[in-house]
């Protein structure tokens, strides 16, 4: 009886072993068996030539009912395109060879495939499509393909740039900056229309001399981060704040002009150090500062002129002026920063910071919109021992109403008691916190329409729309003229 029991156990084990082998370890060369892919194609966005991309992945599933052997998995164009692939721990592409052999995928199993690209230079001014196919040749003879594609763009790569004499940059080819740009005292860097500068992480501009940005209404100068891929499918890195360090104007820097610039996704977009208030520090005209992880524009004891510009969505204050002489004319300042509820003010003007006095000789805000999520987005801070002069005229302000007929006139006070969600957003075409898309042109229901006073010398808004005899507050004229 004991021997019979031992034989029964042995026989049962053999049966289970054979069953397991049949279920998991057998392989078929039937032409009716195919792999299934999580993606039929892998696209790596637009990338800069000679710069490694982020990694994309996809899965190869075996749902055929039997094991499948891949006789080979290879890059169709060999090592010529710059694609690199990791297939179940085996590398191909670049110097690793362009194919692997005898990859087994058991029934109901899968392998993960990783794809990267460092594309060669294409010597063209525009992005160029670069494709390859990852070929899965099965033991059955079946051939399956996954397409790999990216638009590659030759860029002018520059590292630790030092401007020691007057220099002009104007080109359609992108400029990518590593380390940063330093403009020495006595030197001027002029950036011409249509130029885009991409800053790598931790790179920015340190200006001891002079910066002149000469964009036009049709060809802005763009300053942005160098991540041109996506964080998520719906979210490009270009919509994420803190991608680069911004512009710092030091005490020795004067007569800076920024015309028609798009400055976004920085840490601090613009910082101006304390300077001689008998000299102009900065003209900021017809420009956009948007989506900053620090300040939009912060200036200490400086002469600043901000005209026809949009400054929006910052973790700290959108604009903060500590002393000096400042004019804000026909601007849209809006604080809808989405990444942190503990965001700063839209506008701060003060004559001190901590224990240091900065006399506020003059601050004026005319024909402008200052709004945001909070019930009060304007912070005026005064030390009574120092000069503190401010003036608001023909503005829409989201702050509790004050009785001041000397320094405040013709102001629309937003109804902060309105219980509807994000009431200030009603002024604008689109405030989309899910996709992080913002359009600060005026909506048809905005009370800012028709409430500005005509200003000589500003016939057009920031994007070139002609203002009529009853102009609108902010830097954008409502497009009723085009209807």
VOTORTI-214850 format. One line per field, with one value per residue: residue number from 1; z, x, y of N, C-alpha, C in turn. Coordinates in steps of 0.05 Angstrom, whole numbers. Atoms other than C-alpha are relative to their C-alpha. Layout:
BEGIN
seq = NUM,...
n_up = Z,...
n_east = X,...
n_north = Y,...
ca_up = Z,...
ca_east = X,...
ca_north = Y,...
c_up = Z,...
c_east = X,...
c_north = Y,...
//
This chain:
BEGIN
seq = 1,2,3,4,5,6,7,8,9,10,11,12,13,14,15,16,17,18,19,20,21,22,23,24,25,26,27,28,29,30,31,32,33,34,35,36,37,38,39,40,41,42,43,44,45,46,47,48,49,50,51,52,53,54,55,56,57,58,59,60,61,62,63,64,65,66,67,68,69,70,71,72,73,74,75,76,77,78,79,80,81,82,83,84,85,86,87,88,89,90,91,92,93,94,95,96,97,98,99,100,101,102,103,104,105,106,107,108,109,110,111,112,113,114,115,116,117,118,119,120,121,122,123,124,125,126,127,128,129,130,131,132,133,134,135,136,137,138,139,140,141,142,143,144,145,146,147,148,149,150,151,152,153,154,155,156,157,158,159,160,161,162,163,164,165,166,167,168,169,170,171,172,173,174,175,176,177,178,179,180,181,182,183,184,185,186,187,188,189,190,191,192,193,194,195,196,197,198,199,200,201,202,203,204,205,206,207,208,209,210,211,212,213,214,215,216,217,218,219,220,221,222,223,224,225,226,227,228,229,230,231,232,233,234,235,236,237,238,239,240,241,242,243,244,245,246,247,248,249,250,251,252,253,254,255,256,257,258,259,260,261,262,263,264,265,266,267,268,269,270,271,272,273,274,275,276,277,278,279,280,281,282,283,284,285,286,287,288,289,290,291,292,293,294,295,296,297,298,299,300,301,302,303,304,305,306,307,308,309,310,311,312,313,314,315,316,317,318,319,320,321,322,323,324,325,326,327,328,329,330,331,332,333,334,335,336,337,338,339,340,341,342,343,344,345,346,347,348,349,350,351,352,353,354,355,356,357,358,359,360,361,362,363,364,365,366,367,368,369,370,371,372,373,374,375,376,377,378,379,380,381,382,383,384,385,386,387,388,389,390,391,392,393,394,395,396,397,398,399,400,401,402,403,404,405,406,407,408,409,410,411,412,413,414,415,416,417,418,419,420,421,422,423,424,425,426,427,428,429,430,431,432,433,434,435,436,437,438,439,440,441,442,443,444,445,446,447,448,449,450,451,452,453,454,455,456,457,458,459,460,461,462,463,464,465,466,467,468,469,470,471,472,473,474,475,476,477,478,479,480,481,482,483
n_up = 0,-1,26,18,-6,11,29,7,-3,22,25,-1,5,28,16,-4,13,28,5,-2,24,23,-2,-2,11,28,19,25,23,17,12,-9,-26,2,-24,-2,-11,-13,19,27,7,-22,9,-20,2,14,-17,11,9,-17,-29,-7,-7,-21,8,4,-3,8,-8,20,-14,13,-7,22,-10,0,0,26,1,20,12,-4,-2,11,12,29,13,-13,-19,15,-7,-27,-19,-18,-10,-20,2,-21,-11,22,13,29,8,-6,2,-11,20,7,-3,-20,10,-18,-23,-5,-15,-6,2,-21,-12,15,-4,2,19,-6,24,-3,25,3,29,12,12,27,16,10,-17,-11,-10,21,-10,-1,-6,2,-8,-16,14,-15,19,-16,9,21,25,-1,-6,-11,-3,-16,12,-18,15,-14,16,-11,7,-5,-17,-5,-28,-11,-29,-17,19,-12,19,-9,19,13,15,9,7,14,17,-3,-12,-29,-16,-26,-18,-23,-18,-2,15,-17,15,-16,-1,23,25,5,16,14,11,21,3,9,-13,-23,-16,-18,-22,-14,-29,-15,16,1,10,-20,16,-13,21,11,17,18,14,21,13,13,-5,15,-5,-27,-11,-20,-19,-12,-7,23,1,21,-1,-17,-26,5,28,3,-13,7,-21,4,-17,-28,-9,-12,19,2,-23,5,5,-24,6,-23,-5,21,25,5,28,12,16,7,17,13,-9,-13,-20,-15,-14,-14,-29,0,28,1,-25,4,-25,-7,19,0,10,21,26,7,-3,19,15,7,17,18,-6,-17,-20,-8,-12,-13,-26,-19,7,28,2,-26,3,-23,3,28,18,17,16,9,18,19,-5,-16,-20,-10,-11,-13,-27,-16,12,29,1,-26,2,-25,4,27,16,17,14,12,18,19,-5,-12,-22,-10,-17,0,-1,-6,-13,-29,-10,-15,20,-8,10,28,0,-26,1,-28,-4,-17,-2,-25,-15,18,11,28,5,24,10,17,12,13,14,16,21,-4,-15,-21,-10,-7,-15,-28,-3,0,14,1,-26,-3,-26,-4,-25,-1,-2,26,22,9,18,18,14,18,17,20,-3,-12,-22,-18,-27,-13,8,-19,5,4,25,9,13,15,15,21,-3,-2,-22,5,-21,-14,-15,19,-10,21,-1,15,13,16,26,19,17,20,19,-10,-24,0,-19,5,21,-4,23,-9,20,-16,15,-14,7,7,-23,-18,-5,8,27,4,-24,0,13,22,-6,24,4,-3,17,3,-24,1,24,25,5,-2,-20,10,-15,-27,-3,-22,-20,4,24,23,8,7,29,12,25,21,3
n_east = 17,-18,-12,20,4,-23,3,21,-11,-19,15,14,-20,-7,22,-1,-24,5,20,-13,-17,17,13,-17,-27,0,-2,12,-8,24,3,24,-6,-12,-2,18,-15,15,-1,-8,-22,-11,-9,-17,3,-22,-24,-24,-21,-23,8,15,28,11,6,27,2,24,0,7,15,6,27,6,7,-24,-24,-10,-28,-8,-26,-16,13,-21,6,1,-21,-25,-9,-3,19,-4,18,-10,23,-5,20,-2,-27,-20,-2,-7,-3,-25,-23,7,11,27,20,-3,11,11,15,23,22,18,29,11,-22,-6,-26,1,-20,-7,-10,-13,-11,-18,-1,-22,7,11,-8,23,10,26,2,1,9,-20,15,-11,19,-10,10,2,2,7,-10,18,-4,16,-15,16,-16,8,-13,-13,-2,-4,-9,-25,-5,-27,-1,-26,-6,-20,-4,-13,-5,-7,2,-19,2,27,5,28,9,25,0,23,-9,1,-24,3,-20,-7,-17,10,-11,-9,-6,-19,5,-11,7,29,9,25,13,17,27,2,-20,8,-22,9,-19,-1,5,-19,-12,15,-16,-10,-5,-14,0,26,15,20,16,14,20,21,26,3,-23,-10,-23,10,-19,15,-17,-8,15,21,15,24,1,22,10,15,-14,-28,-16,0,21,-8,-17,-26,-17,-26,-4,9,-19,-7,-14,-15,0,-14,14,19,10,8,25,12,23,12,-13,17,-18,18,-8,-25,2,6,-2,-17,-7,-17,-13,1,-16,3,27,-1,-5,19,-10,12,25,12,23,13,-13,14,-14,21,-5,-26,-1,-8,13,1,-18,-6,-19,-7,-10,-8,18,11,23,13,22,13,-12,14,-16,20,-5,-26,2,-2,16,-3,-18,-6,-17,-9,-11,-7,19,12,26,14,20,15,-11,17,-15,20,-13,14,-20,16,-14,-3,21,-13,-13,-4,19,-3,-15,-9,-17,-8,-24,-19,2,-12,-9,-13,18,-3,20,17,4,24,11,26,12,21,13,-9,15,-15,20,-10,17,6,18,-17,-25,-17,-12,-15,-13,-11,-13,7,-23,-12,17,18,19,12,23,14,19,12,-9,16,-16,12,-9,22,2,-10,9,-24,5,-25,-19,15,23,13,-8,21,-7,13,19,-13,20,12,-5,-6,-29,-21,15,-17,-5,20,-10,-18,10,-4,-16,3,-20,-5,-20,-18,1,11,3,8,16,25,25,20,15,-17,6,-23,3,9,-4,-25,-1,-19,-27,-15,-24,6,24,5,-5,-25,-2,4,28,3,19,19,3,6,-18,4,-21,-18,-18,13,25,20,-1,26,-4,-4,24
n_north = -24,-23,-4,-11,-29,-14,0,-18,-27,-4,-3,-25,-21,0,-11,-29,-10,-1,-21,-26,-4,-5,-26,-23,3,9,-22,7,-15,-3,-27,-14,-12,-26,-16,-23,-22,-21,-23,7,-19,-15,-26,-13,-28,-14,2,-13,17,6,-1,24,-5,16,28,10,29,14,29,21,21,25,10,18,27,17,-16,-11,-8,-20,7,-24,-26,-17,-26,4,-16,6,-19,-25,-21,-10,13,20,16,21,20,20,0,1,-26,-3,-28,-13,18,26,18,-9,21,21,25,21,-11,17,-12,21,-5,-18,-16,-24,-13,-29,-10,-27,-13,-27,-10,-23,-2,-15,-25,4,-23,-14,-21,6,28,20,25,22,24,27,20,22,24,25,23,23,26,9,-16,-24,-24,-22,-24,-23,-24,-19,-25,-25,-23,-9,-28,-9,-24,-12,5,-18,6,-20,-22,-25,-22,-20,-23,-2,24,3,27,0,23,18,24,-3,-2,14,-10,15,-15,-27,-22,-22,-25,-16,-29,-14,15,3,22,-6,24,-9,12,28,17,15,10,22,1,25,-3,-16,-22,-25,-23,-19,-24,-22,-20,-8,19,-11,20,-15,15,-15,11,25,17,-4,14,19,11,22,23,16,25,-2,25,-1,13,19,-2,-25,-23,-5,-13,-29,-12,4,-22,6,14,-14,-19,-27,-22,-15,-25,-8,-28,-14,2,-21,-4,26,-1,25,-6,24,25,20,12,17,25,-5,-3,-28,-9,-24,-13,-24,-9,-28,-16,-29,-6,-21,14,21,28,19,-3,26,-8,19,25,19,16,18,26,0,13,-20,-26,-8,-23,-11,-21,-15,-27,-3,-14,21,-8,25,-10,18,26,20,13,17,27,4,10,-24,-22,-5,-23,-11,-24,-11,-26,-8,-14,21,-5,23,-12,17,27,21,14,20,21,25,21,24,22,-4,-18,-21,-17,-28,-20,-8,-25,-10,-24,-5,-17,14,29,8,-24,-19,-20,-7,-21,3,-27,-1,24,-5,22,-13,16,27,20,15,19,27,17,-9,-24,-24,8,-24,-5,-25,1,-26,-9,-28,-17,-3,-9,22,-13,19,-12,18,-15,17,28,20,10,20,-7,-15,-28,-20,-27,-17,-15,-14,18,21,-12,15,28,20,19,26,9,23,15,19,27,19,9,-15,-21,-18,13,-8,-21,10,20,27,6,29,10,29,3,-23,-18,-26,-20,-23,-19,-5,13,-19,-9,-13,-28,-17,-9,-28,-16,-14,-26,0,-8,-7,16,29,5,29,16,16,18,-15,-7,-29,-10,-19,-25,8,23,18,3,22,-1,11,-12,21,3,-6,-14,19,16
ca_up = 0,17,-50,-86,-50,-68,-140,-140,-113,-165,-221,-198,-196,-266,-292,-260,-287,-357,-351,-328,-384,-434,-407,-396,-427,-495,-556,-622,-691,-717,-766,-733,-669,-662,-608,-585,-571,-523,-576,-651,-654,-606,-616,-579,-590,-620,-596,-605,-646,-606,-540,-508,-501,-443,-445,-473,-461,-490,-476,-521,-498,-515,-515,-569,-524,-532,-523,-577,-594,-628,-675,-675,-654,-693,-714,-788,-804,-761,-722,-768,-735,-663,-632,-572,-548,-487,-499,-436,-411,-479,-513,-586,-621,-619,-604,-575,-642,-676,-661,-607,-618,-586,-541,-510,-488,-453,-460,-420,-407,-433,-442,-433,-486,-471,-527,-527,-581,-592,-663,-708,-735,-798,-821,-831,-803,-787,-748,-791,-783,-762,-765,-754,-744,-689,-725,-687,-730,-699,-704,-747,-799,-781,-779,-736,-731,-682,-713,-677,-695,-673,-703,-693,-693,-700,-646,-632,-567,-523,-453,-400,-449,-429,-468,-462,-522,-560,-590,-631,-635,-688,-719,-732,-709,-635,-585,-525,-465,-414,-352,-367,-400,-366,-396,-370,-349,-409,-459,-492,-516,-569,-586,-651,-671,-679,-637,-587,-531,-493,-424,-392,-319,-272,-330,-335,-352,-306,-332,-307,-373,-418,-449,-509,-534,-600,-615,-659,-655,-706,-684,-608,-576,-534,-472,-444,-416,-460,-443,-507,-488,-445,-371,-385,-450,-438,-406,-441,-396,-427,-384,-320,-279,-254,-318,-317,-274,-309,-316,-261,-272,-224,-195,-251,-305,-336,-399,-410,-463,-469,-527,-550,-509,-485,-420,-387,-342,-303,-230,-222,-290,-277,-215,-213,-159,-124,-170,-181,-188,-233,-288,-324,-303,-348,-402,-407,-466,-502,-467,-430,-365,-346,-301,-254,-193,-160,-178,-244,-237,-172,-168,-113,-114,-190,-246,-283,-339,-353,-412,-451,-418,-385,-320,-295,-252,-204,-139,-106,-126,-199,-191,-129,-127,-67,-72,-133,-190,-227,-280,-297,-358,-396,-364,-345,-278,-257,-202,-220,-204,-203,-168,-97,-59,-18,-77,-71,-89,-159,-142,-83,-75,-13,15,57,61,128,163,100,75,0,-11,-59,-97,-146,-163,-214,-243,-301,-348,-318,-291,-225,-206,-184,-142,-73,-47,-40,-90,-78,-21,-6,50,81,133,155,163,88,23,-1,-63,-103,-154,-188,-246,-290,-265,-248,-179,-138,-69,-16,-35,-2,5,-25,-75,-79,-99,-129,-184,-232,-205,-215,-150,-165,-126,-77,-43,-105,-83,-151,-160,-184,-198,-225,-282,-314,-343,-389,-448,-414,-345,-351,-289,-314,-378,-353,-413,-401,-448,-416,-472,-448,-447,-472,-402,-371,-337,-362,-432,-452,-385,-402,-420,-487,-482,-536,-565,-550,-610,-609,-556,-542,-602,-651,-644,-656,-596,-609,-580,-518,-503,-454,-390,-392,-448,-493,-529,-534,-604,-617,-673,-712,-704
ca_east = 0,57,90,25,17,88,75,10,45,100,49,9,72,90,21,24,94,72,11,53,102,46,14,74,137,115,129,93,116,44,35,-32,3,21,44,-1,30,7,27,31,78,122,129,183,155,201,272,338,391,449,410,386,311,269,251,186,161,112,93,93,40,33,-41,-37,-49,21,93,125,198,224,279,303,283,320,322,303,354,409,451,439,382,404,348,366,322,323,284,275,344,379,404,405,422,482,546,507,489,422,389,378,360,319,274,221,153,112,37,1,67,96,161,172,209,245,260,307,337,398,389,446,447,404,432,363,330,264,244,253,218,264,234,255,217,229,221,197,212,177,200,139,165,113,141,111,132,128,142,190,186,207,216,289,312,383,398,455,483,519,548,567,561,596,579,638,624,562,531,468,432,378,362,306,348,337,390,399,435,471,501,473,487,527,526,586,582,592,567,498,465,411,362,326,254,234,292,276,324,316,348,370,353,388,408,387,412,455,456,509,509,449,396,355,300,271,212,154,79,84,151,160,226,213,252,233,259,292,245,204,176,115,109,43,6,-36,18,81,137,131,68,105,136,208,241,297,322,299,333,370,388,443,455,502,451,410,369,345,290,244,195,148,178,145,180,149,158,215,232,238,223,254,290,318,368,368,394,400,329,351,364,317,326,276,224,178,130,80,107,82,110,72,76,134,154,179,163,140,173,207,243,279,287,288,256,210,160,111,64,14,39,11,41,5,7,65,78,102,76,62,93,127,156,196,207,231,190,142,88,40,-1,-53,-31,-65,-39,-75,-58,-86,-24,-49,5,1,-58,-8,6,28,-8,-22,7,50,78,116,167,203,220,235,279,303,271,259,225,166,173,118,75,19,-28,-72,-121,-102,-133,-108,-145,-139,-167,-164,-213,-155,-97,-67,-19,2,53,74,126,103,174,188,159,98,62,13,-42,-95,-136,-186,-172,-208,-183,-197,-189,-236,-260,-224,-247,-190,-210,-139,-100,-156,-205,-253,-238,-283,-281,-292,-350,-310,-375,-398,-405,-394,-328,-266,-307,-248,-241,-303,-261,-222,-232,-202,-177,-167,-132,-138,-99,-62,-83,-97,-122,-124,-160,-225,-289,-352,-381,-321,-336,-267,-294,-300,-276,-207,-189,-156,-81,-42,13,-21,-68,-60,-63,-8,-26,-38,-114,-134,-166,-229,-255,-278,-217,-216,-177,-116,-67,-119,-175,-239,-245,-315,-284,-272,-343
ca_north = 0,47,35,47,114,134,115,155,217,209,201,261,304,282,300,369,378,361,406,464,453,450,513,557,528,502,545,547,566,570,627,642,666,739,787,844,913,966,1017,1009,1069,1107,1181,1220,1290,1343,1335,1373,1339,1309,1315,1250,1245,1221,1147,1121,1051,1001,928,867,817,744,727,674,613,586,609,652,658,720,697,768,838,891,963,965,1020,990,1039,1099,1136,1145,1104,1061,1004,959,895,854,874,868,931,950,1014,1059,1019,960,929,935,868,815,742,687,728,682,707,654,648,702,737,802,841,915,954,1020,1070,1131,1174,1217,1241,1263,1333,1341,1409,1438,1500,1467,1403,1341,1275,1218,1148,1076,1011,960,893,832,770,710,638,625,674,726,797,852,925,982,1050,1097,1170,1239,1308,1327,1399,1424,1475,1522,1495,1545,1536,1587,1646,1710,1774,1822,1867,1890,1828,1814,1747,1740,1673,1623,1565,1552,1571,1524,1551,1509,1541,1610,1677,1732,1803,1841,1914,1959,1906,1900,1837,1851,1795,1804,1787,1714,1688,1633,1617,1551,1550,1485,1473,1522,1567,1640,1709,1752,1823,1871,1909,1919,1873,1894,1849,1872,1827,1849,1838,1782,1754,1755,1737,1674,1656,1588,1522,1470,1412,1404,1336,1319,1306,1271,1259,1321,1364,1389,1411,1480,1490,1472,1527,1529,1503,1556,1613,1676,1744,1781,1855,1875,1944,1964,1950,2007,2024,1953,1946,1886,1894,1838,1782,1718,1697,1636,1575,1606,1609,1685,1715,1784,1811,1882,1901,1968,2024,2098,2124,2181,2129,2082,2009,1973,1984,1923,1934,1890,1828,1766,1738,1675,1614,1626,1585,1648,1721,1748,1817,1838,1904,1941,2017,2022,2061,2012,2024,1966,1979,1937,1873,1810,1784,1723,1659,1659,1622,1686,1755,1768,1837,1866,1936,1957,2031,2069,2097,2051,2060,2003,2023,1983,1916,1851,1824,1760,1710,1642,1600,1528,1488,1516,1547,1588,1633,1706,1770,1794,1863,1885,1956,1976,2024,1972,1899,1868,1921,1958,2022,2033,2101,2093,2158,2141,2081,2089,2038,2061,2026,1959,1895,1866,1803,1730,1675,1708,1760,1809,1803,1873,1886,1958,1961,2026,2047,2116,2141,2138,2166,2126,2152,2111,2124,2081,2108,2071,2001,1937,1915,1853,1881,1909,1978,2037,2108,2149,2202,2230,2168,2125,2146,2111,2041,1980,1939,1866,1836,1793,1772,1735,1662,1631,1592,1630,1692,1732,1681,1710,1766,1720,1674,1612,1593,1518,1489,1417,1425,1488,1528,1602,1655,1724,1759,1790,1750,1784,1790,1824,1891,1915,1925,1998,2024,2050,2121,2133,2137,2173,2130,2063,2053,1976,1923,1872,1828,1885,1893,1966,2000,2039,2105,2067,2023,1965,1955,1910,1893,1859,1894,1853,1826,1854,1895,1831,1803
c_up = 0,-27,-20,5,-11,-30,-9,3,-23,-26,-1,-5,-29,-17,3,-14,-30,-7,1,-24,-24,0,-3,-16,-29,-18,-27,-23,-20,-11,8,27,-5,28,-2,14,13,-17,-27,-9,25,-11,23,-1,-19,18,-14,-9,20,30,6,9,26,-11,-3,1,-13,8,-25,15,-17,10,-20,10,1,1,-27,4,-21,-11,1,5,-8,-8,-30,-13,14,20,-11,10,28,21,16,13,20,-1,21,11,-21,-15,-29,-7,9,-3,9,-21,-5,1,23,-11,23,26,2,16,4,-3,24,13,-18,4,-3,-17,6,-25,7,-27,5,-30,-10,-10,-28,-18,-13,21,15,11,-23,11,-2,8,-2,7,17,-11,19,-20,17,-12,-22,-27,-1,8,9,5,19,-10,22,-15,19,-21,14,-11,7,16,2,30,11,30,13,-18,16,-22,11,-18,-13,-19,-8,-7,-15,-19,4,12,30,13,27,18,24,18,4,-18,20,-19,18,-1,-24,-27,-3,-17,-12,-12,-19,-2,-9,13,24,14,20,22,14,30,14,-16,0,-11,23,-15,17,-19,-9,-17,-16,-15,-20,-16,-14,6,-13,6,28,3,22,17,17,9,-24,0,-20,-3,19,27,1,-28,-5,8,-10,22,-3,16,29,9,10,-19,-4,19,-5,-4,25,-9,26,2,-22,-26,-3,-29,-14,-13,-6,-14,-13,7,13,19,18,12,13,30,5,-28,-2,29,-6,27,3,-17,4,-12,-18,-28,-4,4,-22,-12,-7,-15,-16,4,18,19,12,12,12,28,22,-5,-30,-5,29,-3,26,-9,-28,-15,-21,-14,-13,-15,-18,3,18,19,17,12,11,29,21,-14,-30,-5,29,-4,28,-5,-29,-14,-21,-13,-11,-17,-19,2,11,20,14,14,1,0,10,18,31,9,16,-18,11,-11,-30,-1,29,-6,29,1,20,-5,24,15,-18,-13,-30,-6,-26,-10,-17,-10,-12,-16,-15,-22,2,15,20,14,7,16,27,0,-1,-12,-2,28,-1,28,5,28,0,2,-27,-21,-10,-17,-20,-13,-18,-15,-22,0,10,21,17,27,14,-7,22,-8,-1,-26,-11,-16,-17,-14,-22,0,1,22,-5,24,14,17,-18,8,-22,0,-18,-16,-18,-28,-21,-19,-26,-16,11,23,5,18,-5,-21,2,-25,8,-24,13,-18,14,-11,-4,24,20,4,-9,-28,-1,23,2,-11,-23,8,-27,-2,4,-17,-1,26,-4,-25,-25,-6,5,22,-12,18,29,7,26,19,-7,-27,-25,-4,-8,-30,-13,-27,-24,-5,-23
c_east = 17,13,-20,-4,23,-2,-21,9,19,-15,-15,19,8,-22,-1,23,-5,-21,12,18,-16,-12,19,26,0,0,-10,12,-24,-2,-25,5,15,3,-21,16,-18,-1,9,23,8,10,14,-1,20,24,23,20,23,-6,-17,-28,-7,-7,-30,-1,-26,3,-6,-12,-2,-27,-10,-11,23,25,9,29,4,28,19,-18,22,-11,3,23,27,7,1,-17,4,-19,15,-23,11,-24,5,28,22,-1,6,-2,26,23,-7,-9,-29,-21,7,-15,-12,-12,-26,-21,-21,-29,-9,21,5,29,-4,23,4,13,11,11,20,5,24,-10,-11,6,-23,-10,-26,0,-4,-8,22,-15,18,-23,15,-14,1,-4,-4,11,-17,6,-16,18,-20,17,-13,15,11,3,4,7,26,7,29,-1,29,5,22,1,16,9,6,1,18,1,-28,-4,-29,-5,-27,0,-25,8,0,27,-5,23,4,18,-10,14,7,7,17,-7,14,-7,-30,-4,-27,-11,-21,-26,1,20,-13,24,-11,22,-2,-5,23,15,-18,18,7,10,13,2,-28,-12,-20,-13,-18,-19,-20,-27,-4,22,12,27,-11,23,-14,20,5,-14,-23,-16,-24,5,-21,-10,-13,16,29,14,-1,-22,6,19,27,19,27,-1,-9,22,4,16,13,1,13,-14,-22,-9,-6,-28,-9,-26,-9,16,-21,19,-17,14,27,-3,-7,4,19,4,18,11,-2,19,-5,-27,-1,5,-21,13,-11,-25,-10,-26,-10,10,-18,21,-21,12,28,-2,9,-17,-2,19,3,22,4,10,11,-21,-9,-24,-11,-25,-10,10,-18,20,-19,12,28,-4,2,-16,4,18,3,20,6,15,4,-22,-10,-25,-9,-23,-11,11,-21,18,-20,14,-18,20,-12,14,2,-21,12,15,2,-22,3,18,8,17,5,23,20,-2,17,10,14,-20,7,-21,-15,-6,-25,-7,-27,-9,-24,-10,7,-19,18,-20,13,-20,-9,-18,16,27,19,10,16,12,16,14,-3,24,13,-21,-17,-22,-10,-24,-12,-21,-11,11,-22,17,-15,12,-23,1,11,-11,24,-4,25,17,-15,-24,-9,9,-25,10,-14,-17,11,-20,-16,7,6,30,17,-13,17,5,-19,10,13,-11,3,19,-4,22,5,21,22,3,-15,0,-11,-11,-27,-23,-22,-15,18,-8,23,-4,-11,5,27,-2,20,27,15,26,-4,-25,-7,5,25,3,-7,-29,-3,-21,-19,-2,-8,17,-6,24,18,15,-14,-27,-20,-4,-27,3,2,-26,-17
c_north = 25,6,11,30,16,3,20,29,7,5,27,23,1,13,30,13,3,21,28,6,6,28,23,-2,-11,24,-9,16,2,28,15,14,26,13,23,22,21,25,-10,18,15,26,15,31,13,1,16,-21,-1,3,-25,7,-14,-27,-4,-30,-10,-30,-17,-23,-25,-10,-21,-27,-19,19,9,7,21,-8,23,24,20,27,-2,15,-3,21,29,23,12,-11,-21,-14,-20,-19,-21,-3,-1,26,-2,29,11,-20,-28,-20,8,-23,-19,-24,-17,11,-17,15,-23,8,16,17,24,8,29,9,30,13,28,8,22,3,14,27,-4,24,14,20,-7,-29,-19,-27,-21,-25,-25,-19,-21,-25,-24,-23,-25,-26,-12,13,25,24,22,24,20,24,18,26,24,22,10,28,7,26,9,-2,18,-4,23,24,25,21,23,24,0,-23,-1,-29,4,-24,-16,-26,3,2,-13,8,-19,18,29,20,22,24,18,30,13,-14,-1,-25,8,-26,8,-16,-29,-19,-14,-11,-20,-3,-27,6,14,21,24,21,18,25,21,23,6,-23,15,-22,14,-18,19,-13,-27,-20,7,-14,-18,-9,-21,-22,-18,-28,3,-26,4,-13,-22,4,27,24,2,14,30,14,-3,21,-10,-15,13,23,28,21,16,25,10,31,17,1,21,-1,-26,3,-28,6,-26,-25,-18,-15,-17,-24,3,-6,29,11,24,10,23,8,30,17,29,8,25,-12,-22,-28,-18,11,-28,7,-24,-29,-17,-12,-19,-25,-2,-13,19,25,3,23,11,21,15,28,6,16,-21,10,-26,8,-22,-29,-17,-13,-17,-26,-4,-11,23,23,2,24,10,22,10,26,7,15,-20,10,-27,11,-21,-29,-18,-15,-18,-23,-25,-24,-26,-20,2,20,23,19,29,18,4,25,7,25,9,19,-12,-30,-9,26,20,18,4,21,-5,28,3,-28,7,-24,11,-19,-29,-17,-13,-18,-27,-15,12,24,26,-8,24,6,26,1,25,3,31,19,6,9,-24,13,-20,13,-22,16,-18,-28,-18,-14,-20,4,14,30,18,27,19,14,14,-19,-21,14,-19,-29,-18,-20,-26,-9,-24,-16,-19,-28,-20,-6,17,23,18,-12,9,22,-11,-23,-29,-1,-30,-13,-30,-4,22,17,26,19,25,23,3,-16,22,12,16,29,19,11,29,18,14,28,-1,10,6,-16,-29,-8,-30,-14,-17,-17,15,7,30,6,20,24,-6,-25,-16,0,-24,2,-12,14,-22,0,5,14,-19,-16,11
//
